[in-house]
Amino acid sequence: MRKVSLGDLFANSYTRKYISRSGLHHAISTAFHAFRLAKQYNVDVDLAVKAAFLHDIGHYTWYRNGEWDFELYKKNDIHAIKGSERAHKLLIKLGEDRENAKEIALAILFHTDSFIPGGNLQLTPLQKVVALADEADEEPGGKHHYKKISAEKAAKLIAKLDKKIEAEYESTTLKQSV
């Protein structure tokens, strides 16, 4: 049973503050990719979608002369480290299962290897799904972070994704009871 929904995360002002730094559109698109990939890789869809939605919650804004500086960001990026901590704290505060919160936080930490010299990691299936979901939405020069979406449309998409997760859980429960 899910303790925290995607809608719960979206409704939280802390989430919205930090997700907006890297793009709400990107967070939602990545979450949809994660749902599809989680089913493909037989990974818990709820954990994958939450991790994908929150994967960039640790972004800082890197500006030079009033303009976003993608190269400065790439050179100094630690968003996965900061995001992992922010997401874990948020999930625990909202009542998420502690083990799930840890798994989600680790998937966020390892969704990119940008902060690791050499960049070679052995990922769990959940971590791989989140990394692949992020890659599926990437655009050259970080343009995926600049796409806009209204709060109303975002709320509708998040509600749709929550329904898909619930349906997947119900389907899994039915299969197990047969």
C-alpha positions as CSV (number, residue, x, y, z in Angstrom):
1,M,0.0,0.0,0.0
2,R,1.2,3.5,-0.9
3,K,1.7,5.8,2.0
4,V,2.7,8.9,-0.1
5,S,1.3,9.6,-3.5
6,L,2.8,11.6,-6.3
7,G,0.0,14.1,-5.7
8,D,1.1,14.4,-2.0
9,L,4.6,15.2,-3.2
10,F,3.3,17.8,-5.8
11,A,1.1,19.5,-3.2
12,N,4.1,20.1,-0.9
13,S,5.5,23.6,-1.1
14,Y,9.0,22.4,-0.4
15,T,8.8,20.0,-3.4
16,R,7.5,22.7,-5.7
17,K,10.1,25.2,-4.7
18,Y,13.0,22.9,-5.5
19,I,11.5,21.0,-8.5
20,S,10.8,24.3,-10.2
21,R,14.6,25.0,-10.3
22,S,15.2,22.2,-12.7
23,G,11.8,22.2,-14.4
24,L,8.4,20.7,-13.4
25,H,7.9,19.6,-17.0
26,H,11.1,17.6,-16.9
27,A,10.2,16.0,-13.5
28,I,6.8,14.9,-14.8
29,S,8.1,13.6,-18.1
30,T,10.8,11.7,-16.4
31,A,8.2,10.2,-14.0
32,F,6.1,9.0,-17.0
33,H,9.2,7.4,-18.5
34,A,10.0,5.8,-15.2
35,F,6.6,4.2,-15.0
36,R,7.0,2.6,-18.5
37,L,10.6,1.5,-17.7
38,A,9.7,0.1,-14.3
39,K,7.1,-2.2,-15.9
40,Q,9.7,-3.2,-18.5
41,Y,12.4,-4.0,-15.9
42,N,9.9,-5.4,-13.3
43,V,10.7,-2.6,-10.8
44,D,8.2,-1.2,-8.2
45,V,6.4,1.5,-10.3
46,D,5.6,3.6,-7.2
47,L,9.3,3.9,-6.1
48,A,10.5,4.4,-9.6
49,V,8.0,7.2,-10.3
50,K,8.6,9.0,-7.0
51,A,12.4,8.8,-7.5
52,A,12.1,10.0,-11.1
53,F,9.8,12.9,-10.2
54,L,12.2,14.0,-7.4
55,H,15.5,13.2,-9.2
56,D,16.5,16.8,-9.8
57,I,15.2,18.2,-6.4
58,G,18.8,19.0,-5.5
59,H,19.5,21.4,-8.4
60,Y,21.1,24.7,-7.7
61,T,20.6,27.6,-10.2
62,W,23.9,28.4,-11.9
63,Y,23.8,31.9,-13.3
64,R,26.5,34.1,-14.8
65,N,25.6,37.7,-15.8
66,G,21.9,36.9,-15.2
67,E,21.9,33.9,-17.6
68,W,21.8,30.2,-16.9
69,D,25.4,28.9,-17.5
70,F,25.1,25.2,-18.4
71,E,28.9,24.7,-18.5
72,L,29.3,26.2,-15.0
73,Y,26.6,23.9,-13.8
74,K,28.2,20.8,-15.4
75,K,31.6,21.7,-13.8
76,N,30.3,22.2,-10.3
77,D,27.2,19.9,-10.2
78,I,26.4,18.0,-7.0
79,H,22.6,18.0,-7.4
80,A,22.3,14.2,-7.0
81,I,24.0,14.4,-3.6
82,K,21.9,17.3,-2.4
83,G,18.7,15.9,-4.0
84,S,19.1,12.6,-2.3
85,E,19.2,14.2,1.1
86,R,16.3,16.6,0.3
87,A,14.1,13.8,-1.0
88,H,14.8,11.5,1.9
89,K,13.9,14.2,4.4
90,L,10.8,15.1,2.5
91,L,9.6,11.6,2.1
92,I,10.1,10.8,5.8
93,K,8.3,14.0,6.8
94,L,5.3,13.0,4.6
95,G,5.1,9.5,6.1
96,E,6.8,7.4,3.5
97,D,8.0,3.9,4.6
98,R,11.6,4.4,5.8
99,E,13.0,1.6,3.6
100,N,11.2,3.0,0.5
101,A,12.5,6.5,1.3
102,K,16.0,5.1,1.4
103,E,15.6,3.3,-1.9
104,I,14.2,6.4,-3.5
105,A,17.0,8.5,-2.1
106,L,19.6,6.1,-3.4
107,A,18.0,6.1,-6.8
108,I,18.2,9.9,-6.9
109,L,21.8,9.8,-5.7
110,F,22.8,7.5,-8.5
111,H,20.6,8.7,-11.3
112,T,23.7,10.5,-12.7
113,D,27.4,9.9,-12.4
114,S,28.3,13.5,-13.0
115,F,29.7,13.9,-9.5
116,I,31.8,10.7,-9.5
117,P,35.3,10.8,-11.0
118,G,35.4,8.2,-13.7
119,G,31.6,7.9,-13.6
120,N,31.4,4.1,-13.4
121,L,28.6,2.7,-11.2
122,Q,26.9,-0.6,-10.6
123,L,23.2,0.2,-10.4
124,T,20.3,-1.6,-8.8
125,P,17.3,-2.1,-11.2
126,L,15.5,0.8,-9.6
127,Q,18.5,3.1,-9.9
128,K,18.9,2.0,-13.6
129,V,15.2,2.8,-14.3
130,V,15.5,6.3,-12.9
131,A,18.8,7.0,-14.8
132,L,17.2,5.7,-18.0
133,A,14.1,7.8,-17.5
134,D,16.1,10.9,-17.0
135,E,18.2,10.2,-20.1
136,A,14.9,9.6,-22.1
137,D,13.9,13.2,-21.5
138,E,17.3,14.9,-21.9
139,E,17.9,17.4,-24.6
140,P,21.3,19.0,-25.7
141,G,22.5,21.8,-23.5
142,G,20.1,21.0,-20.7
143,K,17.1,22.4,-22.7
144,H,14.8,19.9,-21.0
145,H,15.1,22.0,-17.9
146,Y,13.6,25.0,-19.5
147,K,10.3,23.6,-20.8
148,K,7.2,25.1,-19.1
149,I,4.0,23.6,-17.9
150,S,1.1,25.2,-16.0
151,A,0.4,24.1,-12.5
152,E,-3.1,23.0,-13.6
153,K,-1.8,20.8,-16.4
154,A,0.9,19.4,-14.1
155,A,-1.7,18.5,-11.4
156,K,-3.8,16.7,-14.1
157,L,-0.8,14.7,-15.3
158,I,0.3,13.8,-11.8
159,A,-3.3,12.6,-11.0
160,K,-3.2,10.5,-14.1
161,L,0.1,9.0,-13.2
162,D,-1.1,8.3,-9.6
163,K,-4.1,6.4,-11.1
164,K,-1.9,4.4,-13.3
165,I,0.3,3.4,-10.3
166,E,-2.8,2.4,-8.3
167,A,-4.1,0.4,-11.2
168,E,-0.7,-1.4,-11.5
169,Y,-0.8,-2.2,-7.8
170,E,-4.3,-3.5,-8.0
171,S,-3.4,-5.6,-11.0
172,T,-0.4,-7.0,-9.2
173,T,-2.5,-7.7,-6.1
174,L,-5.1,-9.6,-8.1
175,K,-2.4,-11.7,-9.9
176,Q,-0.9,-12.6,-6.5
177,S,-4.2,-13.7,-5.0
178,V,-5.1,-16.0,-7.9
